[in-house]
């Protein structure tokens, strides 16, 4: 779900919380050693996201926030902030050429540079939480 989150809108906040869960508590964030990614530079994006990014001349960047049931990829265009809300069951991650990670959900995608150890470490953490979520949600066979 691609939404504009620039303004406090109760309906949008409720939809996001319903899709990926409420934000982690401060204690849980501390135990997890952070829930946000470093600044990620976008190398490519799907058509709808790319059209938003083309509106300004700044270097395209984003960040990723972990939630209990998914992630939120936030990026800015002009003076607006947009969020790509992705539940874990729709999240697909690919590691491409030389430190490029691709984040896919349905027909939306964002490719980002992973040129530092901190970025690579974050994506390993993200894959771990996605695996934990999948293991918890999987129903045992009868």
PyMOL commands that set and color helices and strands:
alter all, ss='L'
color gray80, all
select helices_A, chain A and resi 10-20+26-31+47-53+88-90+117-137
alter helices_A, ss='H'
color red, helices_A
select strands_A, chain A and resi 2-4+40-45+61-67+70-77+80-87+92-95+100-105+108-113
alter strands_A, ss='S'
color yellow, strands_A
deselect
rebuild
show_as cartoon
